[in-house]
């Protein structure tokens, strides 16, 4: 971090909003300084972005705070949450989620990533940007500084809207400033992929890295810079950044187009980087490939379509959970039931919900509850004394947002072991307490997995899987959701 001590408008130990105590500055860019702080109410670290020089802004402080409000609407496991924003005592600041990890730019200073890792990171960032644009929020300042790689390898994107709102006046025009917002953010993700593949920065967005090379005024493709970049990965970068080179291939101009292009490329582990369908896109047509690799065996009578489905399906031992593709691909009912698979519906986002505790319950594991792999899981915290959460709270859960009111025939929850009690709750207008989510189904002493069937006609945007009883775990008590699926 550059030495900006003399420019800081705040000091260590400053208390904001009566709860956020500043500890130390960690980074300065444009007109802001980001501090590590401590939320003294919830006893957790936070990131506090303070506007040091509002007089230098291209916009104004109102626009900066409006950007924070826009970013605060985003709830996604790969987006660092905005928690608060205000003007107080002459300071304008935004409080956000503290993310442990390394900025991607710091990792790239040690050299480029492997092509498989680079493709995986870019695919995750592209999906995150597509989610934000589906909610009317752009980044417009995306680079390797605001992508954080967590210790477990997951990524978090920070500063949606805020980077653009904190640009200083009188600076040089951005190379893509004339483009639509979607196209600008799409190019930014491709530039990020370029940097991951080559260790070089396009247009100097990361001044810590060497500048990308040009020949005859045209950006060199990754394969011209670094040996070993797969041809298909190189083609995606070229279609986005220098589409005139591949005249027979369609240019990539939107986040959804980039996600689709990256989804079929080899990522880490040798598999495709494909993820669930993007929000606000139509559900893809289900094919025999889905059935061959994802659907447990069906016990059905008769012949025809159901017989064909049973013939294509893969068997499963009762009580086990198969390795399943995509978000919530639990296409079977509970083991004791026999039914044809329903249509899986993908949430826009899923997050942990712990309103009676410290506000989070192993949020870094949430994605493990819908990654299609039942060998890992989202775990609750471990509690002492009783299976009733140590008598500290009535429960914890996972909250799925479908973006619009949605009805389901069933919700299937695969716990890592039997014995939990669980409620299915739903509402269009969630509050900060579990009571704002009416109960629409429940089960006690559940098997693995359990099927929760809401009353016919129940429609809601937000669906909460609320665990109300834990199971023994080494003398303590906890629960773990291995897979979660919503079916219509």
C-alpha distance (Angstrom), angle and dihedral (degrees) to the residues before:
residue distance angle dihedral
X1 . . .
X2 3.78 . .
X3 3.79 117.3 .
X4 3.78 105.4 -97.4
X5 3.80 98.7 150.3
X6 3.78 93.9 125.1
X7 3.80 91.4 51.5
X8 3.80 98.0 52.3
X9 3.79 116.2 115.3
X10 3.82 93.4 -165.0
X11 3.78 133.3 51.1
X12 3.80 136.4 -148.5
X13 3.81 113.6 -79.9
X14 3.83 92.5 28.2
X15 3.81 109.1 147.0
X16 3.81 117.7 -142.8
X17 3.81 125.6 -166.0
X18 3.79 88.0 -5.2
X19 3.83 91.5 -76.0
X20 3.83 115.2 53.0
X21 3.81 110.9 80.6
X22 3.81 115.7 -168.7
X23 3.80 115.2 -130.7
X24 3.81 110.0 173.8
X25 3.81 140.4 -22.6
X26 3.79 113.0 -107.4
X27 3.83 106.1 176.0
X28 3.80 141.3 6.3
X29 3.79 126.4 -158.6
X30 3.79 131.6 163.1
X31 3.80 107.6 -34.2
X32 3.80 98.7 -18.7
X33 3.78 141.5 76.8
X34 3.78 121.7 -156.2
X35 3.78 117.1 -144.7
X36 3.75 133.3 -168.3
X37 3.79 106.0 -124.5
X38 3.78 139.2 171.4
X39 3.78 125.6 -121.9
X40 3.78 99.1 -141.0
X41 3.79 93.9 -166.1
X42 3.81 95.9 56.6
X43 3.83 95.5 24.2
X44 3.79 94.6 -129.1
X45 3.80 134.7 121.4
X46 3.80 119.4 -102.2
X47 3.79 136.6 -174.5
X48 3.82 113.3 -120.9
X49 3.81 117.6 -164.0
X50 3.81 110.0 -161.3
X51 3.79 123.5 -165.2
X52 3.81 101.2 -130.4
X53 3.80 100.1 178.8
X54 3.82 111.7 26.0
X55 3.79 89.5 165.3
X56 3.81 89.7 66.3
X57 3.79 96.0 52.9
X58 3.77 121.2 119.0
X59 3.81 85.0 -139.1
X60 3.79 128.1 18.5
X61 3.79 140.5 -94.4
X62 3.80 91.6 -91.7
X63 3.81 89.8 59.1
X64 3.81 89.6 48.3
X65 3.80 91.6 53.7
X66 3.81 91.5 43.8
X67 3.80 87.8 55.0
X68 3.80 89.4 53.6
X69 3.80 90.5 51.4
X70 3.81 90.6 50.9
X71 3.81 92.1 48.6
X72 3.79 89.8 47.0
X73 3.80 89.7 65.1
X74 3.80 90.6 66.8
X75 3.79 117.0 95.8
X76 3.77 110.7 177.5
X77 3.82 133.0 133.5
X78 3.81 90.9 -122.4
X79 3.81 97.1 48.0
X80 3.80 121.4 82.6
X81 3.80 103.6 -124.3
X82 3.81 123.5 -120.4
X83 3.81 107.8 -133.3
X84 3.80 106.1 176.4
X85 3.81 143.3 -7.4
X86 3.79 132.2 -171.8
X87 3.80 149.9 137.4
X88 3.78 113.8 -112.8
X89 3.78 134.4 161.1
X90 3.78 91.9 -8.3
X91 3.82 92.9 -50.1
X92 3.79 125.7 113.8
X93 3.79 111.6 -159.8
X94 3.79 145.9 162.1
X95 3.80 122.9 -148.1
X96 3.78 117.4 -150.0
X97 3.77 143.1 171.0
X98 3.79 114.1 -70.8
X99 3.81 109.4 -124.2
X100 3.79 120.0 -160.6
X101 3.77 112.7 -144.5
X102 3.79 144.8 66.0
X103 3.78 127.3 -61.4
X104 3.78 108.4 -112.8
X105 3.81 90.1 -123.1
X106 3.82 90.0 61.4
X107 3.80 91.1 53.3
X108 3.80 91.6 48.1
X109 3.79 91.0 53.9
X110 3.81 84.8 70.5
X111 3.80 91.0 54.2
X112 3.82 139.7 -74.4
X113 3.79 123.0 -52.7
X114 3.78 124.6 -111.0
X115 3.83 111.1 -86.4
X116 3.82 90.8 -112.6
X117 3.82 92.7 51.4
X118 3.81 92.1 43.2
X119 3.81 91.1 52.1
X120 3.79 92.5 47.6
X121 3.82 92.9 50.3
X122 3.81 92.0 47.5
X123 3.81 91.8 48.3
X124 3.80 90.9 52.5
X125 3.80 92.6 47.6
X126 3.82 91.4 46.7
X127 3.80 91.8 52.2
X128 3.80 90.2 48.7
X129 3.81 92.0 50.8
X130 3.82 90.6 47.0
X131 3.81 89.8 52.9
X132 3.82 90.8 52.0
X133 3.81 93.8 48.0
X134 3.81 89.8 50.7
X135 3.83 85.1 61.4
X136 3.79 94.7 46.4
X137 3.81 95.8 -103.3
X138 3.81 123.4 124.9
X139 3.79 129.9 -170.1
X140 3.83 101.9 -150.3
X141 3.79 92.8 176.6
X142 3.77 103.5 57.2
X143 3.81 117.0 151.0
X144 3.79 139.0 129.4
X145 3.83 91.9 -72.6
X146 3.80 94.2 68.5
X147 3.78 98.4 44.3
X148 3.81 110.3 86.9
X149 3.80 121.5 -163.3
X150 3.81 109.1 -148.6
X151 3.82 123.4 -145.1
X152 3.82 90.7 -101.9
X153 3.82 91.0 54.3
X154 3.81 95.6 -104.5
X155 3.80 118.4 130.2
X156 3.79 133.1 -132.7
X157 3.80 125.5 -163.9
X158 3.81 117.2 -147.0
X159 3.81 137.2 -168.4
X160 3.80 103.3 32.9
X161 3.83 106.2 -176.7
X162 3.82 90.4 -8.6
X163 3.80 97.4 86.3
X164 3.80 91.3 56.5
X165 3.81 92.6 42.9
X166 3.81 91.8 54.3
X167 3.82 97.6 50.6
X168 3.80 113.1 127.5
X169 3.77 120.9 -117.5
X170 3.77 119.1 -107.6
X171 3.79 95.2 28.7
X172 3.80 122.5 136.7
X173 3.78 116.5 -77.6
X174 3.79 114.2 -100.4
X175 3.82 114.3 -111.2
X176 3.81 92.6 -120.3
X177 3.81 99.1 34.4
X178 3.81 91.6 117.1
X179 3.81 92.7 58.6
X180 3.83 126.8 93.6
X181 3.80 114.5 -92.1
X182 3.80 94.4 -107.9
X183 3.80 91.4 52.3
X184 3.81 92.2 47.2
X185 3.80 93.5 53.1
X186 3.81 91.0 44.0
X187 3.80 90.7 54.5
X188 3.81 89.3 47.1
X189 3.82 91.5 56.7
X190 3.82 89.9 48.7
X191 3.81 89.9 49.7
X192 3.80 87.2 51.6
X193 3.81 90.0 52.4
X194 3.81 89.2 48.0
X195 3.81 90.6 53.5
X196 3.81 91.6 47.6
X197 3.81 91.5 50.9
X198 3.80 98.6 42.9
X199 3.81 107.8 19.3
X200 3.82 87.7 -124.4
X201 3.79 130.2 116.7
X202 3.80 122.7 -127.0
X203 3.83 112.7 -137.4
X204 3.82 91.1 -5.0
X205 3.80 95.2 -79.5
X206 3.81 87.5 146.1
X207 3.81 105.6 41.0
X208 3.81 90.3 -175.1
X209 3.83 89.5 69.3
X210 3.81 129.0 67.2
X211 3.79 113.5 -94.3
X212 3.79 119.1 -100.3
X213 3.78 115.3 -100.3
X214 3.81 124.5 -110.4
X215 3.79 131.1 -162.2
X216 3.78 120.1 -161.4
X217 3.79 89.6 -13.7
X218 3.81 94.1 -53.0
X219 3.81 127.2 111.1
X220 3.81 112.0 -108.2
X221 3.80 112.9 -118.0
X222 3.83 116.3 -116.0
X223 3.81 91.9 -107.6
X224 3.81 88.9 57.4
X225 3.80 89.8 55.8
X226 3.79 103.9 38.3
X227 3.77 130.6 27.7
X228 3.78 117.5 -130.5
X229 3.81 99.2 37.6
X230 3.83 105.4 138.6
X231 3.77 113.6 -112.9
X232 3.81 93.6 -125.8
X233 3.84 91.9 52.4
X234 3.79 90.6 48.3
X235 3.82 89.6 51.0
X236 3.82 92.2 56.5
X237 3.81 91.0 53.4
X238 3.79 91.6 46.8
X239 3.83 93.6 47.7
X240 3.81 88.7 54.2
X241 3.80 103.9 38.4
X242 3.83 105.3 24.1
X243 3.83 105.0 16.4
X244 3.81 92.5 160.3
X245 3.82 88.0 74.9
X246 3.82 93.6 63.9
X247 3.78 100.7 46.5
X248 3.81 93.8 172.2
X249 3.83 94.3 52.8
X250 3.79 124.3 77.8
X251 3.82 115.1 -111.7
X252 3.81 117.4 -113.9
X253 3.79 110.8 -126.7
X254 3.83 107.9 153.0
X255 3.80 133.8 56.1
X256 3.81 91.1 -118.6
X257 3.81 90.9 54.0
X258 3.79 90.0 50.0
X259 3.81 92.2 48.4
X260 3.80 90.2 51.6
X261 3.81 91.6 49.3
X262 3.81 93.4 48.4
X263 3.81 95.0 42.7
X264 3.81 94.0 75.2
X265 3.81 96.1 46.6
X266 3.81 123.2 100.8
X267 3.78 112.2 -96.4
X268 3.78 135.0 176.8
X269 3.78 115.0 -38.8
X270 3.81 91.3 27.7
X271 3.80 94.9 -84.7
X272 3.77 129.0 114.5
X273 3.79 117.4 -85.2
X274 3.82 89.9 -127.2
X275 3.78 116.5 142.8
X276 3.83 133.2 -177.1
X277 3.79 120.6 -61.2
X278 3.79 114.5 -74.9
X279 3.80 121.2 -105.2
X280 3.79 116.6 -89.3
X281 3.79 91.2 19.6
X282 3.80 120.1 116.6
X283 3.79 114.0 -101.1
X284 3.80 110.8 -96.4
X285 3.78 116.9 -109.7
X286 3.78 108.7 -96.3
X287 3.78 113.3 -121.4
X288 3.77 139.4 -171.3
X289 3.81 88.1 -93.9
X290 3.82 88.3 66.5
X291 3.77 90.4 51.3
X292 3.77 96.4 46.3
X293 3.78 94.3 52.8
X294 3.76 105.7 27.4
X295 3.78 118.3 26.9
X296 3.79 119.9 87.3
X297 3.79 117.2 -134.9
X298 3.76 118.3 -70.7
X299 3.78 123.4 -138.4
X300 3.77 101.3 -149.9
X301 3.76 136.1 153.2
X302 3.76 125.8 -129.4
X303 3.78 131.4 15.2
X304 3.79 137.6 -89.3
X305 3.80 121.9 69.0
X306 3.80 96.4 -7.6
X307 3.77 90.9 49.3
X308 3.79 90.4 51.0
X309 3.81 90.6 51.3
X310 3.78 91.0 50.4
X311 3.79 91.1 50.3
X312 3.79 92.2 52.9
X313 3.77 96.3 44.9
X314 3.79 127.0 96.9
X315 3.82 118.2 -120.9
X316 3.76 124.6 -112.7
X317 3.77 133.4 -164.2
X318 3.84 109.2 -119.2
X319 3.76 110.3 -101.1
X320 3.82 94.4 23.3
X321 3.78 125.4 104.2
X322 3.79 117.2 -134.7
X323 3.79 125.1 -136.8
X324 3.77 99.4 -98.5
X325 3.83 132.7 -169.6
X326 3.76 124.8 -114.6
X327 3.76 135.2 -7.7
X328 3.80 113.0 -21.4
X329 3.79 94.7 -18.5
X330 3.80 93.0 168.3
X331 3.76 93.2 137.5
X332 3.78 94.6 168.1
X333 3.76 128.0 77.1
X334 3.79 123.4 -126.3
X335 3.83 113.6 -53.6
X336 3.78 92.8 -103.6
X337 3.81 92.3 57.3
X338 3.79 130.8 77.1
X339 3.76 116.0 -153.6
X340 3.77 142.1 132.7
X341 3.79 113.7 -97.1
X342 3.79 117.8 -90.8
X343 3.79 127.5 -139.5
X344 3.82 110.6 -84.2
X345 3.82 114.3 -132.5
X346 3.80 117.7 -154.3
X347 3.82 120.8 -137.5
X348 3.77 119.6 -131.2
X349 3.80 88.0 -130.6
X350 3.80 142.1 -11.7
X351 3.79 125.6 -153.0
X352 3.78 139.2 170.8
X353 3.82 116.1 -96.7
X354 3.81 119.7 -153.5
X355 3.82 108.1 151.1
X356 3.81 94.4 157.4
X357 3.81 95.3 51.9
X358 3.79 135.0 39.6
X359 3.81 93.4 -46.3
X360 3.80 98.3 -100.1
X361 3.79 136.8 67.1
X362 3.82 112.1 -166.9
X363 3.81 91.2 -47.0
X364 3.80 91.4 176.1
X365 3.83 88.6 67.1
X366 3.82 98.1 49.3
X367 3.81 94.2 100.5
X368 3.83 89.4 58.0
X369 3.81 89.1 70.1
X370 3.80 92.2 64.8
X371 3.81 106.4 25.3
X372 3.80 94.3 105.4
X373 3.81 93.3 -112.6
X374 3.79 115.9 108.0
X375 3.80 91.8 -170.2
X376 3.81 89.6 80.6
X377 3.79 130.7 43.4
X378 3.80 150.3 -178.1
X379 3.80 107.4 -100.4
X380 3.76 129.5 -157.5
X381 3.76 118.5 -132.1
X382 3.82 113.7 -85.6
X383 3.81 113.0 -102.0
X384 3.79 131.1 -161.4
X385 3.81 133.8 -133.6
X386 3.82 103.7 10.4
X387 3.82 142.2 26.0
X388 3.82 86.0 -119.5
X389 3.82 92.2 83.7
X390 3.78 92.7 -86.5
X391 3.82 87.3 -62.8
X392 3.82 86.8 -74.6
X393 3.80 99.4 112.3
X394 3.79 142.5 -1.4
X395 3.80 94.7 -115.3
X396 3.79 150.5 -55.0
X397 3.77 131.0 -123.2
X398 3.77 155.5 162.7
X399 3.81 119.0 -87.7
X400 3.82 118.1 -152.3
X401 3.81 120.9 -162.6
X402 3.82 115.5 -159.1
X403 3.81 95.5 -175.6
X404 3.80 93.2 -122.7
X405 3.83 137.9 30.0
X406 3.79 108.1 -65.9
X407 3.80 133.7 179.7
X408 3.81 124.6 -145.0
X409 3.76 134.9 -163.3
X410 3.79 91.1 -154.0
X411 3.77 145.4 -11.0
X412 3.80 116.8 -145.3
X413 3.80 120.8 -154.6
X414 3.80 119.7 -171.2
X415 3.80 110.5 -161.0
X416 3.78 119.6 -163.6
X417 3.80 89.3 -120.9
X418 3.84 134.5 7.3
X419 3.77 128.5 -101.3
X420 3.82 106.6 67.9
X421 3.77 126.1 123.2
X422 3.78 118.0 -135.5
X423 3.80 140.9 -179.7
X424 3.78 129.9 -155.1
X425 3.80 111.0 -143.4
X426 3.80 129.6 -179.6
X427 3.81 140.9 -175.4
X428 3.80 143.5 152.4
X429 3.81 93.1 -140.3
X430 3.81 110.9 45.5
X431 3.76 120.6 -166.1
X432 3.75 130.2 -165.1
X433 3.79 93.4 -91.4
X434 3.78 132.3 66.4
X435 3.80 89.2 -122.5
X436 3.81 88.8 73.1
X437 3.83 88.2 68.0
X438 3.83 111.6 72.2
X439 3.81 115.7 -142.4
X440 3.82 111.8 -109.6
X441 3.83 99.5 170.6
X442 3.79 139.0 -0.2
X443 3.79 143.8 -178.2
X444 3.80 135.0 -167.0
X445 3.80 129.9 -152.8
X446 3.78 88.1 9.0
X447 3.77 128.7 -156.4
X448 3.81 124.6 -135.3
X449 2.99 108.4 -63.8
X450 3.81 112.0 9.7
X451 3.81 126.1 -157.1
X452 3.82 117.6 -141.9
X453 3.79 114.4 -164.7
X454 3.82 116.6 -165.1
X455 3.76 119.1 -147.0
X456 3.83 112.0 -83.2
X457 3.78 111.1 -90.5
X458 3.80 95.0 27.6
X459 3.79 108.1 143.4
X460 3.80 126.8 175.3
X461 3.77 141.9 147.9
X462 3.82 96.4 -139.2
X463 3.82 121.0 51.9
X464 3.79 120.2 -172.7
X465 3.81 123.7 -161.0
X466 3.81 99.5 -157.8
X467 3.82 118.6 -168.1
X468 3.82 110.0 -150.9
X469 3.82 102.8 173.5
X470 3.80 130.9 37.0
X471 3.81 132.4 -152.2
X472 3.82 130.2 -127.8
X473 3.79 116.1 -81.3
X474 3.80 117.1 178.5
X475 3.78 95.3 -38.5
X476 3.80 92.0 -41.3
X477 3.82 132.3 72.9
X478 3.80 134.3 -108.6
X479 3.81 143.4 135.1
X480 3.80 134.3 -137.2
X481 3.81 129.3 -158.6
X482 3.80 109.3 -152.2
X483 3.82 97.4 -179.6
X484 3.79 137.1 3.2
X485 3.80 126.4 -165.3
X486 3.83 136.1 179.8
X487 3.84 117.6 -156.9
X488 3.77 134.9 -172.3
